[in-house]
């Protein structure tokens, strides 16, 4: 069934302005809902975003229903860490794209969610049902998915006010010089390489903190924790590049090296915490690393202290003196 919501207009104003405020979406997203014949005023379908509303008119929105993908198109599974009526927390595998796009040929996480008949929020648009935040294709790890629009909005607000916390693990070369390194530089599409993002004037504010966890036995690489204060595309990778560092397996931002034979980028979204939309209690979830990344670290690092330094409380304490 479609998700239907109704709103009463309390003053005279444009339809798109009113809807943008009550469902907290952009006017362009509202225009798309109108174009898809999802908006009614006093029971009549409307086709123009600029319709003038009168006081006490009822506006009804039928958010598009998620499409079901044929089972034959899905040849993978995703680990579910937690699920209730509001949220789904998953451990995204590496090399899985989060949502469809014209350039994406393989099945995506959103299509897997639809295939599983999981109820999803609809306010992010047809191709991004349920998606509150995303991970790059190569990045593995924890993601929270919204199962209804109220939960989606509540989680999105936590992303905006930075109360949703996210910690990543990465193996970088060469090692960072300081135990704690903070990079606060704006990010935008690179003017030199359109496949990349870069720290350039006119970009969106971005802040990342990096914490030393362990040095490899040959001292050529380092396991670090990364704390995101913002959520820009490729943020961790871009900020590392400004320090002439890169994540092993990252051949877009890193300098291709003969000894970098990693089968995947060694970047993993390890822990996420947020206030639950219904219970209003703090929730925290940890996504175990996959077999490849675990084996790589076990092979290159002294395993005696690895479990200690990747303990979520240890990682959290390493960032305790950093301002939000």
C-alpha positions in Angstrom: 0.0 0.0 0.0 1.1 3.6 -0.6 1.8 5.9 2.3 -0.9 8.5 2.4 -0.7 11.7 4.5 -3.0 14.7 4.7 -2.3 18.2 5.8 -4.5 21.2 6.5 -3.4 24.6 5.2 -3.7 27.3 7.8 -2.9 30.3 5.6 -3.0 31.4 1.9 0.3 30.3 0.2 1.7 28.4 -2.8 1.2 24.6 -2.8 4.9 23.8 -3.2 5.9 26.2 -0.5 3.3 24.7 1.9 4.2 21.1 1.1 7.9 21.7 1.3 7.5 22.9 4.9 5.2 20.2 6.2 7.0 17.2 4.7 10.4 19.0 5.1 11.5 18.3 1.5 12.8 20.7 -1.2 10.4 22.4 -3.6 12.0 20.4 -6.4 11.1 17.1 -4.6 7.6 18.4 -4.1 7.4 19.2 -7.8 8.4 15.6 -8.6 5.5 14.3 -6.4 3.1 16.6 -8.2 4.5 15.5 -11.6 3.9 11.8 -10.6 0.2 12.7 -9.8 0.6 12.1 -6.1 -0.8 15.4 -4.7 -4.5 16.3 -4.2 -6.1 19.5 -3.0 -9.6 19.0 -1.5 -9.7 15.6 -3.2 -8.8 16.9 -6.7 -5.5 15.9 -8.4 -3.3 19.0 -9.0 -0.7 19.3 -11.8 0.9 22.7 -11.0 3.3 23.5 -8.1 2.3 27.1 -8.1 -1.4 26.5 -7.2 -2.6 29.1 -4.6 -4.0 27.4 -1.5 -6.8 28.9 0.6 -7.1 28.7 4.3 -8.3 25.3 5.6 -7.9 23.5 2.3 -6.8 19.9 2.7 -3.7 18.7 0.9 -3.3 14.9 0.5 0.0 13.3 -0.6 0.2 9.7 -1.8 3.9 8.9 -1.5 4.9 6.4 -4.2 5.0 2.8 -3.3 8.3 1.0 -3.5 8.6 -1.2 -6.6 9.3 -4.9 -6.2 12.3 -6.3 -7.9 12.2 -9.8 -9.4 14.0 -12.3 -7.3 16.1 -13.5 -10.2 17.8 -10.1 -10.3 19.1 -10.4 -6.7 22.1 -12.8 -6.3 23.4 -11.6 -3.0 22.2 -11.2 0.6 22.8 -8.5 3.2 23.4 -9.1 6.9 20.7 -7.6 9.1 22.0 -6.4 12.5 18.7 -5.2 13.9 15.1 -4.6 12.8 11.9 -3.2 14.3 8.8 -1.3 13.0 10.8 1.9 12.5 14.4 1.1 11.5 16.5 -1.6 9.8 20.2 -1.7 10.6 22.3 -3.6 8.1 26.0 -4.5 7.4 26.4 -3.4 3.8 28.9 -5.7 1.9 31.7 -4.1 -0.2 31.1 -3.5 -3.9 27.3 -3.0 -3.4 25.9 0.3 -4.7 23.3 1.8 -2.3 20.7 3.1 -4.7 19.9 3.0 -8.5 21.4 5.5 -10.9 21.6 5.6 -14.7 25.3 4.5 -14.6 24.5 1.5 -12.2 24.0 -1.8 -14.0 23.9 -4.2 -11.1 21.3 -4.7 -8.4 21.5 -2.2 -5.6 20.8 -2.2 -1.8 17.5 -0.4 -2.4 16.5 -3.1 -4.8 17.4 -5.8 -2.3 15.3 -4.1 0.3 12.3 -3.9 -2.1 12.9 -7.6 -3.1 12.7 -8.5 0.6 9.3 -6.7 0.8 10.7 -4.5 3.6 8.5 -1.5 4.2 10.4 1.7 3.4 10.1 5.4 3.9 9.3 7.3 0.7 10.3 10.9 1.2 13.7 10.6 -0.4 12.3 9.9 -3.8 11.5 6.9 -6.0 15.1 5.6 -6.3 16.1 6.1 -2.6 13.3 4.6 -0.6 14.4 4.2 3.0 17.9 5.7 2.5 18.7 8.1 5.3 22.5 8.1 4.5 24.7 6.3 2.1 28.0 4.5 1.8 30.2 4.5 -1.3 30.0 1.3 -3.4 33.4 -0.1 -2.1 32.8 0.9 1.5 31.3 -1.8 3.7 29.6 -1.5 7.0 26.7 -0.3 9.1 23.8 1.6 7.7 20.4 2.5 9.2 17.4 2.4 6.9 14.1 4.1 7.7 10.9 2.0 7.4 8.5 4.9 7.6 8.5 8.6 6.9 8.3 9.7 10.5 11.4 7.6 11.4 13.1 8.9 8.3 12.6 12.6 9.2 13.7 11.9 12.8 16.9 10.2 11.7 17.6 12.9 9.1 17.4 15.6 11.7 20.1 13.8 13.7 22.3 13.7 10.7 21.8 17.5 10.3 22.5 18.4 13.9 25.4 15.8 14.1 23.8 13.9 17.0 24.0 10.7 14.9 27.5 9.4 15.4 29.5 7.3 12.9 32.9 5.7 13.2 34.9 4.1 10.4 37.9 1.8 10.3 40.5 2.2 7.6 44.0 1.0 6.7 46.1 3.8 5.4 49.5 4.4 3.9 51.8 6.0 4.9 51.0 6.3 8.6 49.7 9.6 10.0 52.2 11.6 12.1 49.8 12.5 15.0 47.7 10.4 17.2 44.7 12.6 16.5 44.4 14.6 13.2 41.5 16.9 12.3 40.8 18.0 8.8 38.3 20.7 8.2 38.2 21.7 4.6 35.3 22.3 2.1 34.5 19.6 -0.5 33.1 19.9 -4.0 33.4 18.1 -7.3 37.0 18.2 -8.5 37.6 20.7 -11.3 40.5 18.5 -12.6 38.9 15.0 -12.4 35.1 14.7 -12.6 35.2 11.3 -11.0 36.7 12.7 -7.9 35.8 15.2 -5.2 38.3 17.7 -3.9 38.9 20.4 -1.3 38.3 23.5 -3.3 36.9 27.0 -2.7 33.1 27.1 -2.9 32.7 23.6 -1.6 30.4 22.4 1.2 31.8 22.5 4.8 33.4 19.2 5.8 35.1 17.9 8.9 36.8 14.6 9.7 38.8 13.4 12.7 41.4 10.6 12.4 42.7 8.6 15.4 45.7 6.3 15.4 44.8 2.7 16.5 47.7 0.4 15.4 50.8 0.3 13.3 51.5 -2.6 11.0 54.4 -4.9 12.0 56.5 -3.5 9.1 55.5 0.0 10.1 54.5 0.9 6.6 50.7 1.1 7.2 48.3 2.1 9.9 44.9 1.1 11.2 42.9 4.3 12.0 39.5 5.2 13.2 37.6 8.0 11.4 34.9 10.2 12.9 32.6 12.0 10.6 31.1 15.4 11.6 29.6 15.9 8.1 28.6 13.5 5.3 30.1 14.7 2.1 30.7 12.3 -0.9 34.1 10.6 -0.5 34.8 12.7 2.5 37.3 10.4 4.3 39.2 9.7 1.2 39.3 13.3 0.1 40.5 14.6 3.5 43.2 11.9 3.6 44.4 12.9 0.2 45.0 16.5 1.4 47.6 14.9 3.8 49.2 12.8 1.0 47.7 9.6 2.5 45.3 7.1 1.0 43.4 4.0 2.0 44.7 0.7 0.8 42.8 -0.5 -2.2 41.6 3.0 -3.1 42.9 3.4 -6.7 40.9 6.6 -7.3 42.4 8.8 -4.6 45.5 6.8 -3.9 48.8 6.6 -5.7 48.8 3.2 -7.5 51.5 1.1 -5.9 52.8 -2.3 -7.0 52.5 -3.6 -3.4 48.9 -2.4 -3.0 47.2 -5.5 -4.1 44.1 -5.2 -1.9 41.0 -6.7 -3.5 38.8 -4.0 -2.0 39.2 -0.6 -0.4 39.9 -1.2 3.2 37.3 1.3 4.6 34.6 0.0 6.8 31.7 1.8 8.6 32.2 0.2 11.9 29.8 1.8 14.4 26.7 4.0 14.4 24.7 5.5 17.2 21.4 7.5 17.2 18.3 8.2 19.1 15.6 5.7 18.2 12.6 7.4 16.5 10.0 5.8 18.8 11.6 4.9 22.1 13.8 8.0 22.1 16.6 5.9 23.6 20.2 5.9 22.4 21.0 2.9 20.2 24.4 1.8 19.1 25.3 -0.9 16.5 28.6 -2.4 15.4 29.1 -4.1 12.1 31.8 -6.8 12.0 34.4 -6.5 9.3 34.2 -9.0 6.5 36.5 -12.0 6.2 38.8 -10.3 3.7 39.5 -7.1 5.8 39.7 -9.1 9.0 42.3 -11.5 7.4 44.3 -8.6 6.0 44.6 -6.9 9.4 45.4 -10.2 11.1 48.2 -10.8 8.6 49.7 -7.4 8.7 49.2 -6.2 12.3 50.0 -7.6 15.7 46.8 -9.3 16.6 47.3 -9.2 20.4 46.0 -5.7 20.8 43.7 -5.4 17.7 40.6 -6.4 19.6 41.3 -3.9 22.3 41.8 -0.9 19.9 38.7 -1.7 17.8 36.5 -1.9 20.9 33.8 0.8 20.3 34.3 2.3 23.7 38.1 2.6 23.1 37.4 4.3 19.7 34.9 6.7 21.2 37.3 7.7 24.1 40.0 8.4 21.5 37.9 11.3 20.2 36.5 12.5 23.5 38.4 15.8 23.5 37.4 16.8 20.0 34.7 19.5 19.7 31.6 18.7 17.6 
